[in-house]
Amino acid sequence: HWWRQYAQVTSPTSLPPLFAIAYHQCRWNYKDEADVAAVDAGFDEHDIPYDVLWLDIEHTNGKRYMTWDSRHFPSPRRMQEEIAAKRRRMVTIVDPHVKRDPGFPMHKEAMEKNLYVKDKAGKDFDGWCWPGSSSYLDVVSKEVRDWWATKFSFEDYVGSTSNLFIWNDMNEPSVFNGPEVTMQKDNLHWGGAVGDASSQVEHRDVHNAFGLYYHMATAEGLRRRSEGTQRPFVLSRAFFSGTQKVGPIWTGDNTADWDHLAVSIPMLTTLSLTGLPFSGADVGGFFNNPDAELLTRWYQLGTYYPFFRGHAHQETKRREPWLFGEPYTGHIRAAIRERYALLPYIYTLFWGAAKNGTGIMNPMWVEFPQDESTFALEDQFMIGSSIMVAPVLKAGVSAVTPVFPAGSTWYHFPSGEAFPRGWGRGGNTVRVNLGDVPVFYRAGAIVPRRERARRSSDAMTADPYTLIVCADDEDNAEGVLYLDDGSSYAFEQGAYALVRFSLARESPTLLKLSGGVVDGTLDSELSIERIVLLGVGSVTKVALAGSGEELTSFSGPALMRTGVPANAVVIKKPDVRVTSSFGIDIEVKAS
């Protein structure tokens, strides 16, 4: 497979910390500490989860990165600690241009140590970016990268805490007064030791790698800050082959219109195909003002982006998820909560990306390469191999007609209705209202979820699991769940569990659901509290294999939500540990 081959050459995706794949709230700019506190409180007031609150360039002292505007952010550590007390985190922006201010210690040290990119005459390059006159750290040199990594210590980055992570923007590098808004091609970099003129290379030879080097050095700084114990999180705008081993990227400054909503799908699936699965687009559009319908639909799509962040330009109207009022707030809340419910499944997909380099948000043809009807599809996609999403991408839409690959069966979630239905009964058109997202679970899959609504991913760590078991035509299904501590590198020493679940027909009247750890040493006390069976027919009895203890089962909805039809069989509180070896006998009427 091309992903595995590519990963062998350039490295697979690094396993991110769990919070990194939850929801992020960003704006250029949250103006002060009171604004940060109000936004944080707004999520709680409206029962909407989030994990990370971001600060753009205005939080700094005059665009001097790794500083704080003392008027608006006088107590940055306390601010971060108050966010962390709710088991959430923060991100600040740190760009590669350094303000040319003789009173700025970072600039003074970089000049003294000769760490800047040079112009063709050998002088420190002076370009124009957010701070005005700026120079650029020559991160092509490993010596400079090592120096830069030291700057993320608590002593150097004054006001930072262990709950603060980083956003690298403008790292192509962006130069406002440069050719093509970047550096001159004949600028000079230290290819070897700093000061060794014989090792210098021109910018034209390293331009595409510059952003990657800066991204690498920043991530290394966060690793060193934790003494190598915690996985870093650093978002980058620039990327190159190998970026996947450093951190996520996003598609840059988009616009709040329906075309940009739609085009985010082929953009992100293409990035996935090229070995960069940890990517996303700004939910709501960076420029301009989305109306309530567009913002709602964008959150419903963003639920399935590998990197899920709302972001907006400073000149746009505020658009935190609750500001449009009902019914929009309720629909956005449901979309964000769905992301949190799916974190076990999505985190497991990231384990696959880390192990094999596989994609996460993929074109349909990746899963169905023999079906030509999938080849040109750009308005629906797969999340892993088990979930198909056919989002609403136009205003005022009341129905969508997804393409179901030949020979496949799907269950609409959460209704549990089987598709394709056949054209004789109205075809495969799915009616939608503003709260509906056409999502389908693949027959033959078992999808792990967590259904309890919490304020953040950290607050879910002790919650039990739900399994959605989607039987195929032969009453078979399988799925996996990856667990670890969600933050450290202990998984590299085996402190994880890979659990495999399977459904199989034992006889004409008996199905068996089994689970057990197939890899790793982690033994978890977490349990499975609910099993949802789709497509298994009429169930007469459910019992634990071996003991014969009968379990409670009933016809009910796949998701405990008002209006969801009772198209599933629900096994209530089997009370089996997720890492135990278990079997559940399911007696059914003979078909």
VENCORHU-V769143 format. One record per residue. N is the residue number from 1. PHI is phi in whole degrees, 0 to 359 (NA if undefined). OMEGA is omega in whole degrees, 0 to 359 (none if undefined). BURIAL is b if it has 24 or more other ideal C-beta (glycine too) atoms within 12 Angstrom, else e. Layout:
BEGIN
n: (N,N)
phi: (PHI,PHI)
omega: (OMEGA,OMEGA)
burial: (BURIAL,BURIAL)
END
This chain:
BEGIN
n: (1,2,3,4,5,6,7,8,9,10,11,12,13,14,15,16,17,18,19,20,21,22,23,24,25,26,27,28,29,30,31,32,33,34,35,36,37,38,39,40,41,42,43,44,45,46,47,48,49,50,51,52,53,54,55,56,57,58,59,60,61,62,63,64,65,66,67,68,69,70,71,72,73,74,75,76,77,78,79,80,81,82,83,84,85,86,87,88,89,90,91,92,93,94,95,96,97,98,99,100,101,102,103,104,105,106,107,108,109,110,111,112,113,114,115,116,117,118,119,120,121,122,123,124,125,126,127,128,129,130,131,132,133,134,135,136,137,138,139,140,141,142,143,144,145,146,147,148,149,150,151,152,153,154,155,156,157,158,159,160,161,162,163,164,165,166,167,168,169,170,171,172,173,174,175,176,177,178,179,180,181,182,183,184,185,186,187,188,189,190,191,192,193,194,195,196,197,198,199,200,201,202,203,204,205,206,207,208,209,210,211,212,213,214,215,216,217,218,219,220,221,222,223,224,225,226,227,228,229,230,231,232,233,234,235,236,237,238,239,240,241,242,243,244,245,246,247,248,249,250,251,252,253,254,255,256,257,258,259,260,261,262,263,264,265,266,267,268,269,270,271,272,273,274,275,276,277,278,279,280,281,282,283,284,285,286,287,288,289,290,291,292,293,294,295,296,297,298,299,300,301,302,303,304,305,306,307,308,309,310,311,312,313,314,315,316,317,318,319,320,321,322,323,324,325,326,327,328,329,330,331,332,333,334,335,336,337,338,339,340,341,342,343,344,345,346,347,348,349,350,351,352,353,354,355,356,357,358,359,360,361,362,363,364,365,366,367,368,369,370,371,372,373,374,375,376,377,378,379,380,381,382,383,384,385,386,387,388,389,390,391,392,393,394,395,396,397,398,399,400,401,402,403,404,405,406,407,408,409,410,411,412,413,414,415,416,417,418,419,420,421,422,423,424,425,426,427,428,429,430,431,432,433,434,435,436,437,438,439,440,441,442,443,444,445,446,447,448,449,450,451,452,453,454,455,456,457,458,459,460,461,462,463,464,465,466,467,468,469,470,471,472,473,474,475,476,477,478,479,480,481,482,483,484,485,486,487,488,489,490,491,492,493,494,495,496,497,498,499,500,501,502,503,504,505,506,507,508,509,510,511,512,513,514,515,516,517,518,519,520,521,522,523,524,525,526,527,528,529,530,531,532,533,534,535,536,537,538,539,540,541,542,543,544,545,546,547,548,549,550,551,552,553,554,555,556,557,558,559,560,561,562,563,564,565,566,567,568,569,570,571,572,573,574,575,576,577,578,579,580,581,582,583,584,585,586,587,588,589,590,591)
phi: (NA,297,298,296,296,297,295,296,273,248,94,285,295,290,291,281,295,301,300,294,259,270,270,242,245,222,198,266,217,285,281,197,296,294,295,302,296,291,294,302,294,298,298,293,300,257,56,246,283,202,243,220,250,250,240,272,297,287,284,274,274,66,65,270,294,68,231,229,289,292,286,258,228,287,229,297,294,298,302,294,294,291,293,295,297,264,64,235,223,230,228,241,273,220,256,279,272,244,299,279,235,299,269,268,304,296,296,300,292,297,293,297,265,65,259,265,299,256,279,294,272,91,266,304,295,241,237,251,217,309,282,97,299,219,242,236,299,274,287,298,278,298,300,290,299,296,297,298,298,290,285,264,294,296,288,276,267,295,93,272,225,291,261,253,237,231,237,263,251,60,262,291,267,271,228,299,256,262,295,57,57,213,285,297,293,262,300,241,238,284,281,229,291,299,95,272,299,291,263,293,232,281,299,303,273,230,306,293,268,303,298,297,298,294,301,301,293,294,298,297,299,291,297,296,303,267,57,77,263,242,290,280,226,220,274,231,274,278,205,204,303,109,303,302,276,254,176,281,226,220,276,88,283,259,234,282,215,294,296,288,301,294,288,298,293,296,297,283,292,294,300,298,297,268,86,238,286,272,214,202,237,298,290,95,84,290,269,69,242,288,280,297,293,299,298,298,296,289,297,295,283,300,312,253,293,302,249,242,220,272,210,204,289,294,269,273,289,298,215,307,303,258,285,275,76,283,274,294,302,297,291,293,304,297,295,292,298,297,300,293,298,271,305,301,292,292,298,296,296,293,299,298,295,289,275,236,78,291,283,239,258,236,298,301,292,298,274,228,290,270,257,296,294,269,296,259,289,234,246,211,199,253,251,65,258,249,234,250,240,236,289,279,237,224,288,71,284,247,201,231,234,294,269,258,305,303,82,255,239,223,245,297,245,257,294,82,289,277,228,287,266,96,292,295,245,96,70,252,290,248,288,226,249,297,270,263,235,291,233,226,262,283,300,99,254,237,248,278,219,228,261,280,283,233,275,199,294,299,287,261,298,261,282,283,251,243,249,259,258,251,290,272,295,259,64,249,197,206,194,229,224,254,231,207,281,78,213,262,261,299,299,292,258,96,278,208,224,252,254,249,246,211,242,214,275,268,200,302,238,220,248,230,258,234,209,180,286,249,198,96,246,290,244,258,272,293,243,261,260,202,235,250,254,244,81,262,83,271,264,255,199,229,212,292,295,93,281,78,299,285,251,285,220,198,283,199,280,293,224,284,216,303,92,278,289,273,259,238,256,249,261,265,47,294,54,254,292,294,261,275,273,220,220,232,273,238,273,230,287,296,273)
omega: (186,180,181,180,180,180,178,182,190,182,174,177,175,178,182,169,185,182,184,182,174,184,180,179,186,173,168,6,164,202,181,183,178,177,177,181,181,178,178,180,179,177,179,182,182,176,178,179,167,183,189,175,189,174,179,194,185,179,186,173,176,179,171,187,183,170,181,172,188,178,187,180,185,185,186,180,179,178,180,181,177,175,182,179,176,178,175,185,177,175,170,181,177,184,188,177,183,182,180,181,183,178,181,186,180,179,181,181,180,177,182,183,174,189,184,169,181,169,187,178,179,177,177,180,180,179,185,174,188,180,191,180,188,168,191,179,185,185,171,180,177,178,178,179,179,177,182,181,180,186,180,172,180,180,182,179,185,181,178,177,180,179,179,180,199,176,175,177,171,190,177,9,178,177,188,183,180,178,183,178,175,182,170,184,181,168,188,179,173,179,178,181,175,180,180,184,181,182,186,177,180,181,181,183,186,186,185,182,186,181,177,180,179,177,179,184,179,179,177,177,178,176,180,180,180,183,174,185,187,177,181,168,177,175,179,173,178,178,181,176,184,179,183,181,183,183,186,176,172,191,176,190,177,186,181,172,187,178,180,172,184,185,177,181,178,177,184,177,176,176,178,180,183,174,181,187,184,186,179,175,181,180,182,183,183,180,174,189,177,169,187,181,180,181,179,181,181,175,180,173,182,174,186,171,174,174,192,183,168,183,182,178,183,181,177,175,178,184,174,194,183,192,178,179,181,7,188,179,180,180,178,176,180,180,181,177,178,177,180,177,183,182,178,179,183,177,176,176,177,173,177,177,180,182,189,181,186,177,181,175,194,172,181,186,177,179,185,186,179,185,184,180,180,193,185,183,176,181,170,188,177,166,190,181,190,187,176,181,177,192,173,188,179,181,172,183,178,179,172,179,181,171,177,182,184,175,182,175,185,175,175,181,17,186,182,180,182,176,357,186,184,187,181,180,176,177,185,175,180,177,181,164,186,181,186,173,181,181,185,177,187,174,184,182,168,187,177,180,169,192,184,182,179,183,181,179,178,181,181,192,180,184,177,184,168,176,173,185,186,184,173,184,179,182,175,173,176,178,180,176,177,178,165,184,173,185,189,175,182,179,180,175,174,182,177,174,170,185,177,177,178,172,180,176,179,180,179,183,183,171,178,173,184,176,178,179,178,178,178,184,183,175,187,175,181,186,170,185,185,176,181,181,177,174,183,180,185,181,181,181,175,181,174,177,180,182,182,181,183,180,179,176,182,173,184,181,176,181,182,181,181,176,179,183,182,181,183,166,185,173,187,174,173,176,172,177,186,180,176,171,184,173,178,178,182,180,183,173,180,181,none)
burial: (e,e,b,e,e,b,b,e,e,b,b,b,b,b,b,b,b,b,b,b,b,b,b,b,b,b,b,b,b,b,e,e,b,e,b,b,b,e,b,b,e,b,b,b,e,b,e,b,b,b,b,b,b,b,b,b,b,b,b,b,b,b,b,b,b,b,b,b,b,e,e,e,b,e,e,b,e,e,b,b,e,b,b,b,e,b,b,b,b,b,b,b,b,b,b,b,b,b,b,b,e,e,e,b,e,b,b,e,e,b,b,e,e,b,b,b,b,b,b,e,e,e,e,b,b,b,b,b,b,b,b,e,b,b,b,b,b,b,b,b,b,e,b,b,b,e,b,b,b,b,b,b,e,b,e,e,b,e,b,b,b,b,b,b,b,b,b,b,b,b,b,b,b,b,b,e,e,b,e,e,e,b,b,b,e,e,b,b,b,b,b,e,e,b,e,e,e,e,e,b,b,e,b,e,e,b,b,e,b,b,b,b,b,b,b,b,b,b,b,b,b,b,b,b,b,b,e,e,e,b,b,b,b,b,b,b,b,b,b,b,e,b,b,b,b,b,b,b,b,b,b,b,e,b,b,b,b,b,e,b,b,b,e,b,b,b,b,b,b,e,b,b,b,b,b,b,b,b,b,b,b,b,b,b,b,b,e,b,e,b,e,b,b,b,b,b,b,b,b,b,b,b,b,b,b,b,b,b,b,b,b,b,b,e,e,b,e,b,b,b,b,b,b,b,e,e,e,b,b,b,b,b,b,b,b,b,b,b,b,b,b,b,b,b,b,b,b,b,b,b,b,b,b,b,b,b,b,b,b,b,b,b,b,b,b,b,b,b,e,e,e,e,e,b,e,e,b,e,b,b,b,b,b,b,b,b,b,b,b,b,b,b,b,e,e,e,b,e,e,b,b,b,b,b,b,e,e,b,b,b,b,b,b,b,b,b,b,b,b,b,e,e,e,e,e,e,e,b,e,b,e,b,e,b,b,b,b,b,b,b,b,b,b,b,b,b,b,b,b,b,b,e,b,b,b,b,b,b,b,b,b,e,b,b,b,b,b,b,b,b,b,b,e,e,b,b,b,b,b,b,b,b,b,b,b,b,b,e,b,e,b,e,e,e,e,b,b,b,b,b,b,b,b,b,b,e,e,e,e,b,b,b,b,b,b,b,b,e,e,b,e,b,e,b,e,b,b,b,b,b,b,b,b,b,b,b,b,e,b,e,e,b,b,b,b,e,e,e,e,e,b,e,b,e,e,b,b,b,b,e,e,e,e,e,e,e,b,b,b,b,b,b,e,b,b,b,b,b,b,b,e,b,b,b,b,b,b,b,e,e,e)
END
